């Protein structure tokens, strides 16, 4: 189990909010392995005994899931509009651990989503510095030309900034429907990244599916299904950073 900040462990255990946990630490109300802690920044793991106001804190064990997200589901723990979330999918199948999605897929985007309560792994995987490959299949309006594919490989301007180069492959060009299917491999994860990249070359996205994430694929899963990650798969994710 990876070490996490003490205030985060206290918050995850439901004892107090992150900010309130920091206050408890600074007030000398928290002990780790019998020692009073009064400074922020201490990290602990499941082998450490944490006590708040004399009461032991039960630390959550890390869990990791791979979900094939269907369309019409929100990539978050809660939705103000009452729409179904990816957390609901796991809860409905008996997963009681509070896990959260690593990054997001849009409401109408399908495909691979990692879910975990391991905050350190999630934050590192989402950091652009670690350049985790994400493979998308995009069905778009119009017939994508070789020049437009080249632009995507070189990087296009979105939101005033040039995107990192993508690896691309034209999978299908439907002359009758005037649509194309493009495979893009990127490691950035900005809001509506793929949709904005395709719009930048004049081809709005009709459907979008994330096929893989780092070493993970959706092999054996159907939309709405999920499974626990294997130990070697978690290890492979950690090797990415």
C-alpha contacts under 8 A as a table, 3 or more apart, distances in Angstrom:
res1	aa1	res2	aa2	distance
1	X	45	X	6.16
1	X	46	X	6.41
1	X	61	X	7.37
1	X	62	X	6.93
2	X	45	X	6.14
2	X	120	X	7.78
3	X	43	X	5.57
3	X	44	X	4.92
3	X	45	X	4.53
4	X	8	X	6.78
4	X	9	X	6.68
4	X	43	X	4.97
4	X	44	X	5.53
4	X	45	X	6.42
4	X	119	X	7.95
4	X	120	X	7.09
5	X	8	X	5.31
5	X	9	X	6.46
5	X	41	X	6.16
5	X	42	X	5.79
5	X	43	X	4.25
5	X	44	X	6.38
6	X	9	X	5.18
6	X	10	X	6.33
6	X	40	X	7.73
6	X	41	X	7.24
6	X	42	X	5.76
6	X	43	X	5.32
6	X	44	X	6.01
7	X	10	X	5.11
7	X	11	X	6.14
7	X	18	X	5.71
7	X	19	X	7.82
7	X	21	X	5.13
7	X	22	X	5.67
7	X	25	X	7.67
7	X	40	X	7.80
8	X	11	X	5.00
8	X	12	X	6.04
8	X	18	X	5.96
8	X	21	X	7.83
9	X	12	X	5.13
9	X	13	X	6.22
9	X	44	X	7.93
9	X	59	X	6.58
10	X	13	X	5.22
10	X	14	X	6.73
10	X	15	X	5.80
10	X	16	X	6.60
10	X	17	X	7.92
10	X	18	X	7.44
10	X	21	X	6.33
10	X	57	X	6.93
11	X	14	X	5.25
11	X	15	X	5.84
11	X	16	X	5.19
11	X	17	X	5.07
11	X	18	X	5.17
11	X	21	X	6.57
12	X	15	X	7.63
12	X	59	X	7.75
12	X	60	X	7.42
13	X	16	X	7.99
13	X	57	X	6.63
13	X	58	X	6.22
13	X	59	X	6.19
13	X	60	X	6.94
14	X	17	X	7.44
15	X	21	X	7.86
15	X	57	X	7.79
16	X	19	X	7.96
16	X	20	X	5.69
16	X	21	X	5.60
17	X	20	X	5.06
17	X	21	X	5.91
18	X	21	X	5.05
18	X	22	X	6.37
19	X	22	X	5.13
19	X	23	X	6.50
20	X	23	X	4.98
20	X	24	X	6.32
21	X	24	X	5.01
21	X	25	X	6.29
22	X	25	X	5.12
22	X	26	X	6.24
22	X	40	X	6.91
23	X	26	X	5.16
23	X	27	X	6.07
24	X	27	X	5.06
24	X	28	X	6.39
24	X	29	X	5.22
24	X	30	X	6.47
24	X	52	X	7.82
25	X	28	X	5.27
25	X	29	X	5.74
25	X	30	X	5.33
25	X	37	X	6.13
25	X	38	X	5.14
25	X	39	X	6.67
25	X	40	X	7.06
26	X	29	X	7.62
26	X	37	X	7.63
26	X	38	X	4.61
26	X	39	X	6.07
26	X	40	X	7.36
27	X	38	X	6.60
28	X	31	X	7.83
28	X	36	X	6.15
28	X	37	X	6.07
28	X	38	X	5.14
29	X	36	X	7.33
29	X	37	X	7.78
29	X	52	X	5.76
29	X	53	X	5.31
29	X	54	X	7.98
30	X	36	X	5.84
30	X	37	X	5.77
30	X	38	X	7.59
30	X	50	X	7.24
30	X	51	X	5.67
30	X	52	X	4.62
30	X	53	X	6.46
30	X	54	X	7.93
31	X	34	X	5.47
31	X	35	X	5.02
31	X	36	X	4.27
31	X	37	X	5.60
31	X	49	X	7.95
31	X	50	X	5.78
31	X	51	X	5.12
31	X	52	X	6.57
32	X	35	X	5.25
32	X	36	X	6.53
32	X	37	X	6.78
32	X	48	X	6.60
32	X	49	X	5.54
32	X	50	X	4.67
32	X	51	X	6.50
33	X	48	X	6.05
33	X	49	X	4.88
33	X	50	X	6.47
34	X	49	X	7.60
39	X	42	X	7.13
44	X	47	X	7.79
44	X	48	X	6.03
45	X	48	X	5.66
46	X	49	X	7.74
46	X	59	X	6.28
46	X	60	X	7.97
46	X	61	X	7.42
49	X	56	X	7.27
49	X	57	X	7.64
50	X	56	X	5.86
50	X	57	X	5.49
50	X	58	X	7.96
51	X	54	X	5.55
51	X	55	X	5.12
51	X	56	X	4.27
51	X	57	X	5.54
52	X	55	X	5.25
52	X	56	X	6.45
52	X	57	X	6.89
60	X	97	X	7.96
62	X	116	X	7.06
62	X	117	X	5.72
62	X	118	X	5.56
63	X	97	X	7.65
63	X	99	X	7.53
63	X	116	X	5.55
63	X	117	X	6.18
63	X	118	X	7.16
63	X	228	X	7.66
64	X	114	X	7.22
64	X	115	X	5.86
64	X	116	X	4.59
64	X	117	X	7.33
64	X	118	X	7.82
64	X	228	X	5.76
64	X	229	X	5.48
64	X	234	X	7.61
65	X	114	X	5.79
65	X	115	X	5.06
65	X	116	X	6.27
65	X	226	X	6.70
65	X	227	X	5.57
65	X	228	X	4.33
65	X	229	X	5.31
66	X	112	X	6.93
66	X	113	X	5.97
66	X	114	X	4.85
66	X	115	X	6.38
66	X	218	X	7.95
66	X	226	X	5.39
66	X	227	X	5.45
66	X	228	X	6.17
66	X	229	X	6.23
67	X	111	X	7.62
67	X	112	X	5.83
67	X	113	X	5.18
67	X	114	X	6.31
67	X	115	X	7.39
67	X	218	X	7.99
67	X	221	X	7.99
67	X	224	X	6.95
67	X	225	X	6.01
67	X	226	X	4.19
67	X	227	X	6.74
68	X	110	X	7.11
68	X	111	X	4.87
68	X	112	X	4.96
68	X	113	X	6.43
68	X	218	X	6.64
68	X	221	X	6.50
68	X	222	X	6.40
68	X	223	X	4.97
68	X	224	X	5.50
68	X	225	X	5.70
68	X	226	X	6.18
69	X	73	X	7.29
69	X	86	X	7.15
69	X	109	X	7.91
69	X	110	X	5.13
69	X	111	X	4.96
69	X	112	X	6.26
69	X	113	X	6.54
69	X	223	X	5.83
69	X	224	X	5.51
69	X	225	X	7.68
70	X	73	X	6.40
70	X	109	X	7.47
70	X	110	X	5.04
70	X	111	X	6.81
70	X	223	X	5.00
70	X	224	X	5.40
71	X	107	X	6.29
71	X	108	X	4.78
71	X	109	X	5.81
71	X	110	X	5.43
72	X	84	X	7.68
72	X	107	X	5.19
72	X	108	X	5.45
72	X	109	X	7.99
73	X	83	X	7.04
73	X	84	X	5.35
73	X	85	X	5.20
73	X	86	X	6.33
73	X	107	X	5.40
73	X	108	X	7.43
74	X	79	X	7.26
74	X	83	X	6.96
74	X	84	X	6.22
74	X	85	X	4.42
74	X	86	X	6.11
74	X	105	X	7.83
74	X	106	X	7.11
74	X	107	X	5.26
75	X	85	X	5.94
75	X	86	X	5.50
75	X	87	X	7.91
75	X	101	X	6.49
75	X	104	X	5.34
75	X	105	X	5.94
75	X	106	X	7.04
75	X	107	X	7.19
76	X	79	X	7.15
76	X	85	X	5.96
76	X	86	X	6.41
76	X	87	X	6.86
76	X	100	X	6.86
76	X	101	X	6.52
76	X	104	X	7.56
77	X	85	X	6.31
77	X	86	X	7.05
77	X	87	X	5.38
77	X	88	X	7.71
77	X	100	X	6.39
78	X	82	X	7.90
78	X	85	X	6.61
78	X	87	X	7.94
79	X	82	X	5.35
79	X	83	X	5.94
79	X	84	X	7.53
79	X	85	X	7.03
80	X	83	X	7.71
84	X	88	X	6.31
84	X	89	X	7.85
85	X	88	X	5.14
85	X	89	X	6.79
86	X	89	X	5.21
86	X	90	X	6.89
86	X	101	X	7.64
87	X	90	X	5.38
87	X	91	X	6.16
87	X	99	X	7.14
87	X	100	X	6.89
88	X	91	X	4.96
88	X	92	X	5.90
89	X	92	X	5.37
89	X	93	X	6.72
89	X	224	X	7.23
90	X	93	X	5.27
90	X	94	X	6.62
90	X	95	X	5.38
90	X	226	X	7.76
91	X	94	X	5.14
91	X	95	X	4.84
91	X	96	X	6.22
92	X	95	X	7.34
97	X	117	X	7.82
98	X	116	X	7.97
98	X	117	X	6.42
99	X	115	X	5.89
99	X	116	X	4.59
99	X	117	X	4.54
100	X	115	X	5.14
100	X	116	X	5.40
100	X	117	X	6.15
101	X	104	X	6.65
101	X	113	X	6.65
101	X	114	X	5.83
101	X	115	X	4.27
101	X	116	X	6.57
102	X	113	X	6.91
102	X	114	X	5.48
102	X	115	X	5.72
102	X	116	X	7.24
102	X	122	X	5.38
102	X	123	X	7.82
102	X	125	X	7.66
102	X	126	X	7.05
103	X	113	X	7.94
103	X	122	X	7.94
103	X	126	X	6.46
103	X	189	X	7.80
104	X	113	X	7.66
105	X	109	X	5.79
105	X	110	X	7.13
105	X	113	X	7.57
106	X	109	X	4.95
106	X	110	X	7.90
106	X	192	X	7.56
108	X	207	X	7.74
108	X	208	X	7.70
109	X	207	X	6.98
109	X	208	X	5.15
109	X	209	X	5.76
109	X	210	X	7.74
110	X	208	X	6.44
110	X	209	X	4.67
110	X	210	X	6.32
110	X	223	X	7.82
111	X	209	X	5.07
111	X	210	X	4.47
111	X	211	X	5.98
111	X	218	X	7.68
111	X	223	X	7.45
112	X	210	X	5.48
112	X	211	X	6.13
112	X	212	X	6.14
112	X	213	X	6.90
112	X	217	X	7.13
112	X	218	X	6.37
113	X	213	X	7.95
116	X	119	X	7.57
116	X	122	X	7.44
118	X	121	X	5.60
118	X	122	X	6.29
119	X	122	X	5.04
119	X	123	X	6.03
120	X	123	X	5.31
120	X	124	X	6.21
121	X	124	X	5.26
121	X	125	X	6.07
121	X	238	X	7.08
122	X	125	X	5.25
122	X	126	X	6.26
123	X	126	X	5.25
123	X	127	X	6.25
124	X	127	X	5.16
124	X	130	X	7.26
124	X	241	X	6.90
125	X	128	X	7.94
125	X	130	X	6.84
125	X	132	X	6.72
125	X	237	X	7.89
125	X	240	X	7.65
125	X	241	X	7.35
126	X	130	X	7.94
126	X	132	X	7.90
126	X	189	X	7.43
127	X	130	X	6.03
127	X	131	X	7.58
128	X	131	X	5.32
128	X	132	X	7.58
128	X	187	X	7.02
128	X	188	X	5.93
128	X	189	X	7.47
130	X	240	X	6.80
130	X	241	X	5.77
131	X	187	X	4.87
131	X	188	X	6.95
132	X	187	X	5.08
132	X	188	X	7.87
132	X	213	X	7.26
132	X	214	X	5.59
132	X	240	X	6.89
133	X	185	X	6.32
133	X	186	X	5.62
133	X	187	X	4.60
133	X	213	X	6.08
133	X	214	X	5.07
134	X	185	X	5.55
134	X	186	X	5.40
134	X	187	X	5.74
134	X	210	X	7.21
134	X	211	X	7.71
134	X	212	X	5.81
134	X	213	X	4.66
134	X	214	X	6.23
135	X	183	X	7.06
135	X	184	X	5.72
135	X	185	X	4.38
135	X	186	X	6.55
135	X	210	X	5.82
135	X	211	X	5.44
135	X	212	X	5.17
135	X	213	X	6.57
136	X	183	X	5.73
136	X	184	X	5.26
136	X	185	X	6.36
136	X	208	X	6.89
136	X	209	X	5.53
136	X	210	X	4.33
136	X	211	X	5.53
136	X	212	X	7.37
137	X	181	X	6.88
137	X	182	X	5.79
137	X	183	X	4.63
137	X	184	X	6.50
137	X	208	X	5.89
137	X	209	X	5.19
137	X	210	X	6.33
137	X	211	X	6.77
138	X	181	X	5.56
138	X	182	X	5.22
138	X	183	X	6.37
138	X	184	X	7.72
138	X	205	X	6.41
138	X	206	X	7.43
138	X	207	X	5.80
138	X	208	X	4.62
138	X	209	X	6.48
139	X	179	X	6.96
139	X	180	X	5.70
139	X	181	X	4.38
139	X	182	X	6.45
139	X	205	X	5.94
139	X	206	X	5.47
139	X	207	X	5.06
139	X	208	X	6.45
140	X	179	X	5.67
140	X	180	X	5.37
140	X	181	X	6.29
140	X	182	X	7.70
140	X	198	X	7.75
140	X	203	X	5.62
140	X	204	X	5.52
140	X	205	X	4.31
140	X	206	X	5.12
140	X	207	X	6.99
141	X	178	X	6.54
141	X	179	X	4.70
141	X	180	X	6.53
141	X	203	X	5.15
141	X	204	X	5.61
141	X	205	X	6.49
141	X	206	X	6.68
142	X	178	X	4.81
142	X	179	X	4.58
142	X	180	X	6.25
142	X	203	X	6.03
143	X	173	X	6.06
143	X	174	X	7.41
143	X	175	X	7.43
143	X	178	X	5.84
143	X	179	X	5.57
143	X	180	X	5.42
144	X	148	X	6.29
144	X	149	X	7.00
144	X	170	X	7.93
144	X	173	X	7.61
144	X	180	X	6.33
144	X	203	X	7.33
145	X	148	X	5.19
145	X	149	X	6.34
146	X	149	X	5.04
146	X	150	X	6.18
147	X	150	X	4.97
147	X	151	X	6.32
148	X	151	X	5.00
148	X	152	X	6.43
148	X	201	X	6.00
149	X	152	X	5.17
149	X	153	X	6.38
149	X	168	X	6.74
149	X	169	X	7.86
150	X	153	X	5.02
150	X	154	X	6.24
151	X	154	X	5.05
151	X	155	X	5.97
151	X	156	X	6.31
151	X	201	X	7.62
152	X	155	X	5.07
152	X	156	X	6.02
152	X	165	X	6.46
152	X	166	X	5.90
152	X	167	X	7.81
152	X	168	X	7.33
152	X	197	X	7.23
152	X	201	X	7.81
153	X	165	X	4.75
153	X	166	X	4.65
153	X	167	X	5.72
153	X	168	X	6.57
154	X	164	X	7.50
154	X	165	X	4.83
154	X	166	X	7.13
155	X	162	X	5.88
155	X	163	X	4.81
155	X	164	X	5.25
155	X	165	X	4.42
155	X	166	X	6.79
156	X	162	X	5.20
156	X	163	X	5.37
156	X	164	X	7.86
156	X	165	X	7.97
156	X	197	X	6.49
156	X	200	X	6.66
156	X	201	X	7.88
157	X	160	X	5.98
157	X	161	X	5.15
157	X	162	X	4.10
157	X	163	X	6.04
157	X	197	X	7.77
157	X	200	X	7.02
158	X	161	X	5.41
158	X	162	X	6.12
158	X	163	X	6.68
158	X	196	X	6.36
158	X	197	X	6.71
158	X	200	X	6.94
163	X	197	X	7.83
164	X	186	X	7.67
164	X	188	X	7.23
165	X	186	X	7.46
166	X	184	X	6.28
166	X	185	X	5.58
166	X	186	X	5.15
167	X	184	X	5.65
167	X	185	X	4.98
167	X	186	X	6.85
168	X	182	X	6.97
168	X	183	X	5.52
168	X	184	X	4.64
168	X	185	X	6.45
169	X	182	X	5.84
169	X	183	X	5.08
169	X	184	X	6.74
170	X	173	X	7.57
170	X	180	X	7.54
170	X	181	X	6.27
170	X	182	X	4.70
170	X	183	X	6.34
171	X	180	X	7.59
171	X	181	X	5.34
171	X	182	X	5.53
171	X	183	X	6.70
172	X	180	X	5.42
172	X	181	X	4.89
172	X	182	X	7.11
173	X	178	X	7.45
173	X	179	X	6.10
173	X	180	X	4.44
173	X	181	X	6.55
174	X	177	X	5.55
174	X	178	X	5.49
174	X	179	X	5.26
174	X	180	X	6.03
175	X	178	X	4.99
175	X	179	X	7.07
188	X	193	X	7.55
189	X	193	X	6.22
190	X	193	X	5.03
192	X	195	X	5.32
192	X	196	X	5.95
193	X	196	X	5.38
193	X	197	X	6.21
194	X	197	X	5.03
194	X	198	X	6.20
195	X	198	X	5.32
195	X	199	X	6.14
195	X	204	X	6.72
195	X	205	X	5.74
196	X	199	X	4.97
196	X	200	X	6.03
197	X	200	X	5.09
197	X	201	X	6.88
198	X	201	X	5.41
198	X	202	X	6.44
198	X	203	X	5.21
198	X	204	X	5.87
198	X	205	X	6.70
199	X	202	X	4.83
199	X	203	X	5.02
199	X	204	X	4.82
199	X	205	X	7.38
200	X	203	X	7.46
205	X	208	X	6.89
210	X	213	X	7.75
211	X	217	X	6.37
211	X	218	X	6.78
212	X	215	X	7.23
212	X	216	X	5.59
212	X	217	X	4.57
212	X	218	X	6.87
213	X	216	X	5.20
213	X	217	X	6.66
214	X	237	X	7.22
214	X	240	X	7.79
215	X	233	X	7.69
215	X	236	X	7.03
215	X	237	X	7.31
216	X	233	X	7.43
218	X	221	X	5.56
218	X	222	X	7.94
221	X	225	X	5.76
221	X	226	X	6.73
222	X	225	X	5.49
229	X	233	X	6.02
229	X	234	X	6.51
230	X	233	X	5.13
230	X	234	X	6.45
231	X	234	X	5.27
231	X	235	X	6.23
232	X	235	X	4.89
232	X	236	X	6.07
233	X	236	X	4.94
233	X	237	X	6.32
234	X	237	X	5.10
234	X	238	X	6.34
235	X	238	X	5.12
235	X	239	X	6.36
236	X	239	X	5.10
236	X	240	X	6.81
237	X	240	X	5.36
237	X	241	X	7.68
238	X	241	X	5.83
